[in-house]
Amino acid sequence: MLVEYKNEALVNFALPENRAAMEQALANVAAQKGSHFPLVIGGKKIDTEARITSVNPSNFEEVIGTTARANTELAETAVQSALSAFADWQYVSPEERARYLFKAAAIMRRKKFEFSAWLVEESGKNWVEADADTAEAIDFLEYYAHQMLHYAAGMPVVPNAGEQNECFYIPLGVGLIIPPWNFPLAILAGMTAAAIVTGNTVIMKPASTTPVIAAKLMELWEEVSLPPGVVNFLPGSGSAIGDYLVSHPKIRFINFTGSKEVGLRINKLAAEVVPGQKWIKRVVAEMGGKDAIIVDSEADIEDAANGIVASAFGFQGQKCSACSRAIIVADVYEEIVAKVAAKTKALKMGPASDPNSNVGPVIDKNAYGKILEYIEIGKNEGRIVAGGVKGAENGYFIEPTVVADVDSKARVAQEEIFGPVVALIKAEDYDQAIAIANDTEYGLTGAVYSKNRAKLEKARREFHVGNLYLNRKCTGALVGVHPFGGFNMSGTDSKAGGADYLLLFMQAKSVAEKL
């Protein structure tokens, strides 16, 4: 009997047994650091002289592991492998395909601490953030398996006398999966699972900063005996193989999560029809945000300040849903500024492996340099009331930074920083706060704190974001509960973890037979 879907419970690290389990998992991961992972194409391990080296952002002198680095010749091999596997996989029943996901979820649940430990070490997530990433990965596997069983029934059609009619869903073909580094397990697992449970085969090209976690997910696909070639593991740089694969005539769809600039480039390349191509490629893209929390004069001030700090600095602000603007009505502005600054200063920064750390490192040298540049810009565009300096020199540490008195048109109020920086903006009244919040090219998440029902209803109507939260933080979407995806330059309006997400990877075929 199929168990009803429910979200994976988060680990309570206050319990001694869970703390001990995580410490043991970190010790086990430490013993495996420096391991090498080859490509996996058509079920075969393929190594290369060229390598991708993954380092620990909490201590960049420590190597987490290495992977092989693919070139265009190997990318072509991967496409052909996926094409070959698709010939059979497309006809595997939806029920059987779903069972692979259910099995993968069960194994990941048993290995939850191990996966979370890899996230801590390679991506710099603290224990709580890493556990949430792993739980979300399990959720995606379970939820999409359940949803596929729903879609297996096909589309309801109206009866017509003298005919037998049906409309059912079939897969698209070979897809390219390009995940981000900030949720290197959850989003990669979800993007891949959605594509394969619907009958497609894929090439998984992980982010170069977090390839080891992707290799561990590939091991999971192998452990559940997924047929060779259904998922192909192909680490490599975007410049070397990304454009080649996006433009390939046999690639049917691209599922991308990342920056606006890369997403727009992928969309442009995919729109160009090349010789040998006989379809319009489908692009599913989630491209970030400049998310705002509005604090009304009738808000619970303490609750709002807590929400801003949690949303701005969870995983060092490296979430597309992170609060990077807090728009505060003038009547409560100074009080909120003081509370946010005090709560930010109370955060403890340190290595992600330290269970007492609230704030860890940013992901790599490039992010580190970019964020520090934005902090310098912020010093000229506003008033630093917390942070604004580097942390320990052996890792990519930046103090969580609050910039007050920022103009709504300032660079730190308009450009995606993707780091532990939040701009505080004063609005004269609630209506102006809504207008400022909407004055961005993005439209991913947002939140409003107010006790006034009429104002909350106004936000429902007029705050133009894909995920709106009322009287709670703007991060922490749950699979199946908060279908996730934004408007405008935040992406293609898809809803990951939503009931209609799988439709993006299928096409409907109507068949009528005269009786």
C-alpha positions in Angstrom: 0.0 0.0 0.0 1.3 3.4 -1.0 2.0 5.6 2.0 0.6 9.2 1.8 3.2 11.8 1.1 4.4 13.9 3.9 7.5 16.2 4.4 10.6 14.6 5.8 11.1 15.6 9.5 14.1 17.8 10.3 16.7 16.5 12.8 16.7 17.8 16.3 20.4 18.3 17.0 19.6 19.2 20.6 19.2 15.4 21.2 22.5 13.8 22.1 21.9 10.8 19.8 21.5 13.0 16.8 24.5 15.1 17.7 26.6 12.0 18.0 25.3 10.6 14.7 26.3 13.9 12.9 29.7 13.9 14.5 30.3 10.3 13.4 29.1 11.2 9.9 31.6 14.1 9.7 34.3 11.8 10.9 33.4 9.3 8.2 33.4 12.0 5.5 36.8 13.3 6.8 38.2 9.8 6.2 37.0 10.0 2.5 38.3 13.5 1.7 40.5 13.6 -1.3 38.7 10.8 -3.1 38.4 10.9 -6.9 35.2 10.4 -8.8 35.1 9.6 -12.6 32.4 10.5 -15.1 29.6 8.0 -15.4 28.3 7.6 -19.0 26.1 4.8 -19.9 26.9 3.1 -16.6 30.6 3.1 -17.4 33.2 4.9 -15.3 35.3 7.2 -17.5 38.3 9.1 -16.1 40.2 12.1 -17.6 43.5 13.7 -17.0 41.7 17.0 -16.5 40.3 17.3 -13.0 37.8 19.5 -11.1 39.1 20.1 -7.5 36.6 20.8 -4.8 37.8 22.6 -1.7 36.4 23.2 1.7 35.1 26.8 1.9 35.6 26.8 5.7 39.3 25.9 5.1 40.3 26.4 1.4 43.6 24.6 1.9 41.6 21.3 2.4 40.6 19.3 -0.7 37.2 17.7 -0.4 37.7 15.6 -3.5 38.2 15.6 -7.2 36.2 14.6 -10.3 37.0 14.0 -13.9 36.4 17.0 -16.2 34.5 16.3 -19.4 35.2 17.8 -22.8 33.0 18.1 -25.9 33.9 14.6 -27.1 32.7 13.0 -23.9 29.7 15.3 -23.9 28.8 13.8 -27.2 29.2 10.3 -25.8 26.9 11.2 -23.0 24.2 12.5 -25.4 24.4 9.3 -27.4 24.3 7.2 -24.2 21.2 9.1 -23.0 19.5 8.7 -26.5 20.2 5.0 -26.4 18.8 4.6 -22.9 15.7 6.6 -23.8 14.7 4.1 -26.4 13.7 1.7 -23.6 13.2 4.0 -20.6 10.4 5.9 -22.3 8.3 2.8 -22.3 9.0 1.7 -18.7 5.7 2.1 -16.8 5.2 5.2 -14.6 4.7 2.9 -11.6 8.1 1.2 -12.1 9.9 4.5 -12.7 8.3 5.9 -9.5 9.6 2.9 -7.5 13.2 3.9 -8.3 12.5 7.2 -6.7 10.8 5.7 -3.7 13.8 3.4 -3.2 16.3 6.3 -3.6 14.4 8.2 -1.0 14.5 5.3 1.4 18.2 4.9 1.1 18.9 8.6 1.4 16.8 8.7 4.6 19.0 5.9 6.0 22.1 7.8 5.0 20.7 11.2 6.0 23.6 12.2 8.3 26.2 11.1 5.7 24.7 13.3 3.0 24.4 16.2 5.3 28.0 15.8 6.4 29.1 16.1 2.8 27.0 19.3 2.4 28.6 20.8 5.5 32.1 20.2 4.2 31.7 20.9 0.5 29.1 23.7 0.4 29.7 25.3 3.8 26.3 24.7 5.2 25.9 24.5 9.0 24.3 21.4 10.5 20.8 22.8 10.4 21.0 24.1 6.8 22.6 20.9 5.6 19.9 18.7 7.2 17.2 20.9 5.6 18.9 20.4 2.2 19.0 16.6 2.6 15.4 16.5 3.9 14.3 18.5 0.8 16.1 16.1 -1.5 14.1 13.2 0.1 10.9 15.2 -0.2 11.5 15.8 -4.0 12.1 12.1 -4.6 9.0 11.1 -2.7 6.8 13.9 -4.0 7.6 13.5 -7.6 7.1 9.7 -7.4 3.7 10.3 -5.9 2.9 12.9 -8.6 3.9 10.5 -11.4 1.4 7.9 -10.2 -1.2 10.6 -10.4 -0.3 11.6 -14.0 -0.2 7.9 -15.0 -4.0 8.0 -15.3 -3.7 10.5 -18.1 -5.8 13.6 -18.9 -9.6 13.3 -18.3 -11.5 13.6 -21.6 -15.2 14.0 -22.4 -16.9 10.8 -23.8 -17.9 10.8 -27.4 -20.4 8.3 -28.8 -18.9 5.7 -31.2 -15.3 6.4 -30.2 -12.8 5.3 -27.5 -10.8 8.3 -26.5 -7.8 8.9 -24.3 -5.2 11.5 -23.7 -2.0 10.4 -22.0 1.4 11.8 -21.1 4.6 10.8 -22.8 8.2 12.0 -22.1 10.1 14.5 -24.2 13.5 12.9 -24.7 17.0 13.7 -23.6 17.4 16.5 -21.1 20.3 18.5 -19.7 20.3 19.2 -15.9 22.3 22.2 -14.8 21.9 22.6 -11.0 23.2 25.4 -8.7 25.9 25.0 -6.0 23.8 26.5 -3.2 21.4 23.5 -2.9 23.7 20.9 -4.5 21.8 17.9 -3.2 18.1 19.0 -3.0 17.8 20.9 -6.2 19.9 18.5 -8.2 17.9 15.5 -6.9 14.7 17.3 -7.6 15.6 18.4 -11.1 16.9 15.0 -12.0 14.1 13.0 -10.4 11.4 15.1 -12.1 13.0 14.4 -15.5 13.5 10.7 -15.2 10.3 9.7 -13.4 8.4 11.2 -16.4 10.3 8.9 -18.7 13.2 11.1 -19.9 16.9 10.4 -19.8 19.4 13.1 -18.7 22.9 14.4 -18.5 23.6 15.7 -15.0 26.2 18.6 -15.2 26.9 19.6 -11.6 28.2 22.9 -10.4 32.0 22.9 -10.4 32.1 24.1 -6.8 30.1 21.2 -5.5 30.8 18.2 -7.7 31.5 15.7 -5.0 27.9 15.9 -3.6 26.7 15.3 -7.1 28.9 12.3 -7.4 27.4 10.9 -4.2 23.9 11.4 -5.7 25.1 9.5 -8.8 26.2 6.7 -6.5 22.7 6.6 -5.1 21.2 6.3 -8.6 23.5 3.4 -9.2 22.6 1.8 -5.9 19.0 1.7 -6.8 20.0 -0.1 -10.1 18.7 2.7 -12.4 19.3 1.4 -15.9 22.6 2.6 -17.4 22.4 5.8 -19.4 19.2 7.0 -17.8 21.3 9.4 -15.7 24.8 10.3 -16.9 27.2 12.1 -14.6 29.2 14.7 -16.5 31.1 17.3 -14.5 32.7 20.0 -16.7 32.9 23.8 -17.1 30.1 25.7 -18.7 32.4 27.2 -21.3 33.8 23.7 -22.3 30.6 21.6 -22.5 27.7 23.8 -21.3 27.1 25.7 -24.6 27.8 22.5 -26.6 25.1 20.6 -24.8 22.5 23.4 -24.7 22.9 23.8 -28.5 23.0 20.1 -29.3 20.2 19.1 -31.8 19.3 16.0 -29.7 18.9 17.8 -26.4 15.1 18.2 -26.0 15.0 20.3 -22.8 17.2 22.1 -20.4 16.4 22.3 -16.7 18.5 25.1 -15.2 18.8 26.8 -11.8 21.3 29.6 -11.4 22.1 33.2 -12.2 20.0 35.4 -14.4 22.9 36.0 -16.7 23.5 32.3 -17.4 19.8 31.5 -17.5 19.2 34.1 -20.2 22.2 32.9 -22.2 20.8 29.3 -22.0 17.4 30.5 -23.1 18.9 32.4 -26.1 21.1 29.4 -27.2 18.2 27.0 -26.8 15.9 29.1 -29.0 18.3 28.8 -31.9 17.2 25.8 -34.1 20.3 23.9 -35.4 20.6 21.4 -38.2 19.2 18.0 -37.2 16.8 19.5 -34.6 13.1 18.8 -35.1 11.5 20.3 -32.0 11.4 23.6 -30.1 13.6 23.0 -27.0 11.9 23.5 -23.7 13.8 25.6 -21.1 12.8 25.4 -17.4 14.8 28.1 -15.6 14.9 29.5 -12.0 17.2 32.5 -12.0 17.3 34.1 -8.6 15.8 37.2 -6.9 16.1 40.4 -5.0 13.7 39.5 -2.3 12.1 41.9 0.1 10.5 41.7 3.5 8.0 44.5 4.2 7.6 45.6 7.8 4.4 47.5 8.4 3.8 50.0 11.3 1.3 47.5 12.7 3.7 44.5 12.7 5.0 42.4 15.5 8.4 44.1 15.7 10.3 41.3 17.4 8.9 38.7 15.0 9.7 40.9 12.0 13.3 41.4 13.1 13.8 37.7 13.7 12.4 37.0 10.2 14.7 39.5 8.5 17.8 38.1 10.2 16.9 34.5 9.6 16.0 35.1 5.9 19.0 37.3 5.2 21.7 35.2 6.8 20.6 31.6 6.6 23.3 29.9 4.6 25.1 33.2 4.5 22.4 34.7 2.3 23.3 32.3 -0.5 19.7 31.5 -1.3 17.7 32.8 -4.2 14.9 33.3 -1.7 17.1 35.2 0.8 15.9 38.5 2.1 18.3 41.1 0.6 16.0 44.1 1.1 14.0 44.9 4.2 11.5 47.7 3.5 10.3 49.3 6.7 7.5 51.8 7.2 8.9 55.0 8.8 7.0 54.7 12.1 8.9 51.6 13.1 12.1 52.0 11.0 14.6 53.0 13.7 13.3 50.3 16.1 13.6 47.6 13.4 17.1 48.9 12.5 18.3 48.6 16.1 16.8 45.1 16.6 18.1 43.7 13.3 21.6 45.1 14.0 21.7 43.6 17.5 20.4 40.2 16.4 22.9 40.2 13.5 25.8 41.0 15.8 24.8 38.1 18.1 25.2 35.5 15.3 28.3 33.3 15.7 30.5 32.9 12.7 32.7 29.9 12.3 33.5 26.7 10.3 30.3 25.0 9.1 31.4 21.8 10.9 31.1 23.5 14.2 27.6 22.8 15.6 27.7 26.2 17.3 28.1 28.2 14.1 25.2 30.2 12.9 27.1 31.6 9.9 29.7 29.8 7.9 31.7 30.7 4.8 30.6 31.8 1.4 31.1 29.3 -1.3 34.4 30.3 -3.1 36.9 33.0 -3.9 34.8 34.6 -6.7 31.8 34.9 -4.4 34.0 36.2 -1.6 35.5 39.0 -3.8 32.1 40.0 -5.3 30.4 40.2 -1.9 33.2 42.3 -0.4 32.9 44.7 -3.4 29.2 45.1 -2.7 29.9 45.8 1.0 32.2 48.6 -0.1 29.5 49.9 -2.4 27.1 49.7 0.5 29.3 51.8 2.7 28.9 54.6 0.2 25.2 54.0 -0.4 24.1 53.6 3.3 25.2 53.2 6.9 26.8 49.9 8.1 25.1 49.0 11.4 26.5 45.5 11.6 29.3 43.5 10.0 31.0 44.9 6.9 34.3 43.1 7.5 36.1 39.9 6.7 36.2 36.9 9.1 38.9 34.3 9.5 41.5 34.3 6.7 41.7 30.5 6.2 38.2 30.4 4.8 35.8 32.5 2.8 34.2 34.2 5.9 32.4 37.5 5.7 30.6 39.0 8.7 26.8 39.2 8.2 26.3 42.8 7.1 23.4 45.2 7.6 23.3 48.4 5.5 20.8 50.9 6.8 19.4 54.1 5.2 19.6 52.7 1.6 17.8 54.4 -1.2 15.5 52.1 -3.1 17.3 52.8 -6.3 20.8 52.1 -4.9 22.9 49.2 -6.3 22.7 47.2 -3.1 18.9 47.6 -3.3 18.6 46.5 -6.9 21.4 44.0 -7.8 21.6 40.4 -6.6 24.5 40.1 -4.2 24.0 36.5 -3.1 25.7 36.8 0.1 25.3 37.9 3.8 24.2 41.4 3.1 20.8 43.0 3.6 19.8 46.6 2.7 17.3 48.4 5.0 15.1 50.8 3.2 12.7 53.3 4.8 9.2 53.7 3.3 6.9 56.6 4.2 3.9 54.3 4.4 2.6 50.8 3.5 1.6 51.7 0.0 5.1 53.0 -0.8 6.6 49.9 0.7 4.6 47.7 -1.7 5.7 49.9 -4.6 9.4 49.7 -3.5 9.2 46.0 -3.2 7.8 45.6 -6.7 10.4 48.0 -8.1 12.8 45.2 -9.2 13.4 43.1 -12.3 13.0 40.0 -10.1 9.9 38.4 -8.5 10.8 35.3 -6.6 9.9 35.6 -2.8 8.7 38.2 -0.5 7.2 38.6 3.0 5.0 41.0 4.8 4.7 41.5 8.6 1.5 43.2 9.6 -1.4 42.6 12.0 -3.8 44.5 9.7 -5.9 42.1 7.6 -6.6 44.7 4.9 -2.9 45.3 4.4 -2.2 41.5 4.1 -4.9 41.2 1.5 -3.4 44.1 -0.4 -0.1 42.2 -0.5 -1.9 39.1 -1.7 -3.2 41.2 -4.7 -0.3 43.5 -5.4 3.0 42.2 -4.1 4.2 40.5 -7.4 6.3 37.5 -6.4 5.9 33.8 -7.0 6.2 32.9 -3.3 4.6 35.4 -0.8 4.8 34.8 2.9 2.6 36.6 5.4 4.0 37.1 9.0 6.8 34.6 8.5 10.3 34.6 6.9 10.7 34.5 3.1 12.9 31.4 3.0 12.2 27.7 3.8 9.7 26.6 1.1 8.6 23.0 1.7 8.1 20.6 -1.2 4.4 20.1 -1.9 3.4 22.8 0.6 4.9 25.9 -1.0 5.4 25.3 -4.8 8.5 27.3 -5.5 9.3 29.6 -8.4 9.1 33.3 -9.3 8.0 35.8 -11.9 9.8 38.2 -14.2 13.6 37.7 -14.3 13.4 35.1 -11.5 12.6 32.4 -14.1 10.1 30.7 -16.4 7.2 30.7 -13.9 7.6 27.0 -13.0 6.8 25.7 -9.6 9.3 23.2 -8.3 7.7 20.9 -5.7 4.3 21.8 -7.1 1.6 19.5 -8.5 2.0 20.7 -12.1 5.9 20.6 -12.2 6.1 17.2 -13.9 4.0 18.5 -16.8 7.1 20.5 -17.9 8.9 17.3 -18.8 6.0 15.6 -20.6 3.8 16.1 -23.7 0.2 15.0 -24.0 -0.8 12.6 -26.8 -4.5 12.2 -27.7 -5.7 9.0 -29.3 -9.2 8.4 -30.7 -10.3 5.0 -32.0 -13.6 4.6 -33.9 -15.6 1.7 -32.5 
